[in-house]
Amino acid sequence: MISIIKVYTLPDCPWCKKAKAYLQSKGIDYIDVNVEEDMEARREFLALSKQQSLPVLNINGNIVIGYDKEQIDKYINAAI
């Protein structure tokens, strides 16, 4: 079961928008975390990803860096 998905994003990031639209197209709820406005969230995503690329998705503790549909689907399907 999917407990929570956090998507770390920036407002003008096209890949962030694609990742969120992909989750929405699958009917999956997520928390959009704007790392431009939230410095604690910025530290959190840097600790999780060990890099500065966005988006970063945290799916039940599994980290996906970038808009990688295969990885997103893998972790979502494992949680269902």
C-alpha positions in Angstrom: 0.0 0.0 0.0 1.3 3.4 -0.9 1.5 5.4 2.3 2.9 8.7 1.0 4.7 10.1 -2.0 6.6 13.3 -1.7 7.7 15.1 -4.9 10.5 17.6 -4.3 10.2 20.3 -7.0 10.9 23.8 -8.2 8.0 25.9 -9.6 9.5 26.4 -13.0 11.1 22.9 -13.5 9.6 21.3 -16.6 10.6 17.7 -15.5 9.0 18.4 -12.1 5.7 19.3 -13.8 5.9 16.2 -16.0 6.4 13.9 -12.9 3.5 15.5 -11.1 1.3 15.3 -14.2 2.2 11.6 -14.6 1.2 10.8 -11.0 -2.0 12.7 -11.5 -2.8 10.8 -14.7 -2.5 7.6 -12.7 -4.8 9.0 -9.9 -2.1 8.9 -7.3 -2.0 11.5 -4.5 1.3 13.1 -3.6 2.7 15.9 -1.6 4.3 18.6 -3.7 7.3 20.0 -1.8 8.7 23.3 -3.2 12.4 23.3 -2.3 12.7 26.9 -3.4 10.5 28.1 -0.6 11.2 25.5 2.1 14.8 25.3 3.2 14.2 22.3 5.5 12.7 20.4 2.5 15.8 21.5 0.4 18.1 19.9 3.0 15.9 16.8 3.1 15.9 16.3 -0.6 19.7 16.8 -0.8 20.2 14.3 1.9 18.0 11.8 0.1 19.3 12.2 -3.4 23.0 13.2 -2.7 22.6 15.6 -5.7 20.8 18.7 -6.9 18.8 17.3 -9.8 15.0 17.6 -9.6 12.4 16.3 -9.4 13.2 13.8 -6.6 10.3 11.5 -5.6 10.2 9.6 -2.3 7.8 6.7 -2.8 7.5 4.8 0.5 11.2 5.4 1.2 12.3 4.5 -2.3 14.0 7.5 -4.0 13.6 8.3 -7.7 15.8 11.0 -9.1 14.4 12.7 -12.2 11.4 11.9 -14.2 11.9 8.2 -14.6 8.6 6.6 -15.4 10.0 3.0 -15.1 11.3 3.6 -11.6 8.2 5.5 -10.6 6.0 2.6 -11.8 8.2 0.0 -10.2 7.9 1.5 -6.7 4.2 2.3 -7.1 3.4 -1.2 -8.3 5.5 -2.7 -5.5 3.4 -0.7 -3.0 0.0 -1.6 -4.3 
